[in-house]
Amino acid sequence: MLKKIYRVEGMSCASCASSVESMLASLNGIKSAQINYANASVIVEFDDEKITHQEMQRAVEKIGYKLITDQKNDDISTIEDLEKIKLLKAKQKAIYSIIFTIPVFIMSMFYHHMPYGNWLMLVFSIPVIFWFGRNFYIIAYKQTLHLSTNMDTLVTLGTGSAFIISLFNTFFPYYLNSRGIQPHVYYEAATVIISLILLGRYLEERAKSKTSDSIRKLMGLKVKSAIVIRDGNEISISIDDVVVGDIIIMRPGEKIPVDGKIIDGHTTIDESMITGEPLSVEKTVNDNVIGSTINKNGSFKMIAEKIGKDTLLSHVIEMVKNAQGSKAPVQKLVDKIASVFVPVVISIAILSAFVWYIVGPEPSSTHAFVSLITVLIIACPCALGLATPTALMVGIGKGAENGILIKNAESLEKAHQINVIVIDKTGTITKGKPEVSEIIWLKSKIEKQAILEEINAIEKKSEHPLAESIVNYLKEYSTANLDVVEFESKTGRGVTAKINESSYIIGNYKLITDSGIEIEKEQSYFKEFGFTAQTHVFVARNNKLIAIILISDQIKANSKKAIQKLHEMNLKVHMLTGDNTATAEAIANESGVDFYQAELLPADKLNYIKKLQQQGLKVAMVGDGINDSPALAQADIGMAMGQGTDIAIESADITLVKGDLEKIASAIKLSGLTLKTIKQNLFWAFIYNVISIPIAAGILYPINGFLLNPMIAGGAMAFSSVSVVLNSLQFLQYPFRRFFCTI
C-alpha cells in the first residue's frame, strides 16, 4: 500500500470535501481517503497495482473537482507560487464580479423605469452569471448527476431562477402584462448573491492559504547546501546531493544540513527548534547532531547518517501533515441543513407548480410558473450563507481586539467542547529563557561588590548561554578597568581566568571537583539548593568555593492564576516538556498543573495528545515552539503563544497574541458565545424558510386569496438576511463587553 498526499482544486465548502472523500474512498484499490479541507489536500492510501493516478483524477473530475497528482510536495517555491495564483484568481473573480454588479444594483434600486433599463442590466449580468459565477453552475450540475447537493446547488437554484425569469420578462414582457401580472426582473438578486459569495470565498481562501504556512515554513528551515569532503577536497554541494557517509565541515553560526554524528571537534548547538529548551547543548566527538539546528560557536566535522526524508525535521514535517490531514472533515452545520433543505425546496417548488397547473385558476400555467420561481427565489441561501460568517466576523473581530486570533470556524465550533488543556512548559508556562534567580554566598568575609565586578568581566569573555544570563544579571557591576588574563574556556564545564591577581574557576560541579576544590565542606548549602529545578554555577576564587549562582527558566507572573481559572471551568491541565524531570516537577508544583511529563521529543508530545484523544477526551494543546507544531496540529484545538515561532502559530487554530495564558479561558468562553450566535442565526434563517416557502407556494390562496409576488419574495429574502446580520451585531452588546472586561 502506498500513502500519498495530493492537492484538490475547486472545493468551496465542507460538503465539497465530503464529496471528494466519498468518491475516492469508493474506488477499487483505495483503502482510505482523508480530506484536509483547510489545506485543500487529501491523504490517499491505495494499492498502485489496482488503481492509477489517472483513474483517481478522472473520478474526481466527474464531480467537478481537480486532483493534482504530479505536484512537487517538497518544493517550497512551487507551493507558494501555486497558492499565490489560486488566491489571485479568487480575488480577481470577486472584484470583477462586484464591478459588473454595482451598475445592475443601482439601476434596479433607483432607475428601474429608465428606457432599456432591463436590457442594460442583462448586459452587465451576463459576465457575472456565465463567467465569474460559472463554477457554481458547473459543480451543481455535476453534483446533480451523482444525486448529490451542496451550497452550490442552493446558489444555482436561487440565482438561476432569478436570472431565468428576468430574462423571460426582458424578452417577453407582454406575456405577463397581458395576463395582469407585472413583469419584474431580478438581475440584481442574481448578481449580488454571486458577488457576495465570491467575495466570501476569496476571504476564505486567504485565510485557508495561511493554514499551510506551517508546512512551508518547516520546509524553509531545510538547509540548501553543505560543505563536504570529496576526494580530499572541501566542496560546496546542494543538500540533495549529500549521501550517507559524507564528511561535512561545520563552522560557527551555520545550520547543520542533515542528521549525523560529530567525528572531530566540539561546539554548542541551539536545538530549541526540536526540544523547545532555551539552553544550547554542549556537543563533542560521538555526539549526535540534528539537521537544521544551529551550530553556535565551534567548528567540527560530522558524518552524515540520515538524509532527505529520513531526517528528524522531515519526520516533523510529515507528522504535521498527517496530524492535520487525519482530522475528520467537519461537516458544517449549514451544509448539514442544506443537504436536506435543497431537495425539500426543489420538491416543494415542483409540487406547488404542479398543483397550480392542475387545480389553479386561469391562467394556470402562468400561476404555476410564478409559484415555482417565487419558491426558489424566497429559498435563496442568503440568510443561510450569512448565518455563520457574520457571527464569525463579529466574534473573531472582538477576539482579535482582546488578543485572541482565531483561524477558522472549526476552531470556534470545537473550543467550547474542550475538557483537557495540555500546556508546553518552556516559553508558555515559563518565560522561555534562563535567568539568574539568586546568588548564594558561601563566605561572608569578602568584598561582594568587587567580586561581582570580576565575575561579570570574566563571563563577558565567554560565549556560553549561561554566561550571557550572568552578564545580564550583573550588568550594573560592569566596569572597563578590569584586565582579564589567562582566560580559558573548558568545553561543557565552565571557564578559568585571572583578574587583579586572583584566580577564578567558574563552572559546573565537575569542573570544581576536577580542580581539586572540596565541595563537601559546603554540603549544607549544596544540599539545600542541589535538588531544585535550577542550574548551578559554582564560583571558586583562589581555590576556595565562595558562591553558587542559581539559574533557571522563571515561571510567568500570571501562569498560576491562568491555570487556576481553567480549574474553575472544570478543565484538567497537563504540562509537557523536553526538560528534565526535576525541573518539570518543580514547575508543575509551582504552577498548579494536574499532570506532567518530562524529557519528551516532538513525536512524544504528539503521541501524548493521541492517547488522551483515544480516551474520548477533547484536547487543547498550548505551545510556542517548532517542537510543539505536530502536537498543535494533532490536538482538537491548537493554541500558540503570540511570541512563539511562526511555525507554531501557523500550526495552531488559535493564537494568544501577547502570550497571556489567561486568554485560554477567554478563548473557550468566546467560542461558546460565537457558536450560540451562529446557531441562533441558523434558526432564524431556517424558520424564515419554514414559514415563507409555504406562503410562496400559495398555501394562503384558498383561504384569503393571497398570492406572494416574486418581488415581495425578493424583499422577504433580503429581510431574512438583515435579521441574521442584526442578530450577529447584538453580539457586540453589553453582555459581550462585560465578559471581556472581567477576564
PyMOL commands that set and color helices and strands:
alter all, ss='L'
color gray80, all
select helices_A, chain A and resi 14-25+37-39+53-62+76-110+117-132+134-145+151-171+173-177+187-211+213-220+239-241+272-275+308-310+312-325+333-359+364-378+382-401+409-415+425-429+448-459+465-473+475-477+509-514+520-529+559-568+581-591+602-614+626-634+646-651+663-697+701-704+710-732+734-741
alter helices_A, ss='H'
color red, helices_A
select strands_A, chain A and resi 2-9+30-36+41-46+66-68+225-230+233-238+247-250+259-265+267-270+281-283+288-289+294-295+300-306+404-406+420-424+430-441+484-490+494-499+502-507+535-541+544-555+572-576+595-597+619-623+637-641+654-656
alter strands_A, ss='S'
color yellow, strands_A
deselect
rebuild
show_as cartoon
